[in-house]
Amino acid sequence: MTDGTNNDGTPIHTPMKAMRRKCLDCCCGSPKEVELCPVTACPLYAYRFGKRPGGVNRQATPAQIERLKKAREARLNGLISD
């Protein structure tokens, strides 16, 4: 499974990639048609480029990671209670 496929050999897709593939399928494989898609009522419309709408990035910044580490350490040391 480490090669990007399931046990049956089918490719593993993230939800974003699966939505992009569905949009391409709907537009007969044409990326330009996906870009020009007029069906704004489609639930996948905002995801048609295979990315989160608005450029939302779910990855934590180094500063956020450091803050989380400090908070975790403080909780473990009993300085912060739940």
Helices and strands as residue ranges (DSSP letters): H 15-26, H 31-35, G 45-47, G 53-55, H 62-76
